[in-house]
Amino acid sequence: MITALLFAAALAQAPEKAPDVTVMKAALGGSCSAEFTVKDDAGKPVYGANVHVRVRYGFMGVKRADLDVGTSSTGKARIEGLPDKAKPLEWEIQKEAKRASAEQLVEDNCNAKFDVTIK
């Protein structure tokens, strides 16, 4: 009986496995983010899809940064630390010849989530 209680206590304290998401910390002076779930035509997650954006921010969009991150085995990627004010972000998602795109206005949608199907 005591062994069963100790085993149950150990299971209760075991940390849950974190979801499989590739995370990039852009550190561009803001608290905005973008999260992507990339799938193919059949609805299966796409591993290794490239998520790219050129961020133009600062006074008159003078500061620029090119960001690239690949998706995880579950087809997920997240970029954190995007600026709170920037020109519209045009996200380009690509895996081999298949492509998709998404747009984010950080002033309106600071923490965006995108479900993308590449074709």
HELIX and SHEET records of a PDB file:
HELIX    1   1 ILE A    2  GLN A   13  1                                  12    
HELIX    2   2 PHE A   59  GLY A   61  5                                   3    
SHEET    1   A 4 THR A  22  LYS A  25  0                                        
SHEET    2   A 4 LYS A  76  LEU A  82  1                                        
SHEET    3   A 4 CYS A  32  LYS A  39 -1                                        
SHEET    4   A 4 ASN A 111  THR A 117  1                                        
SHEET    1   B 4 LYS A  63  GLY A  70  0                                        
SHEET    2   B 4 ASN A  50  TYR A  57 -1                                        
SHEET    3   B 4 LEU A  89  LYS A  95 -1                                        
SHEET    4   B 4 LYS A  98  GLN A 104 -1                                        
END                                                                             
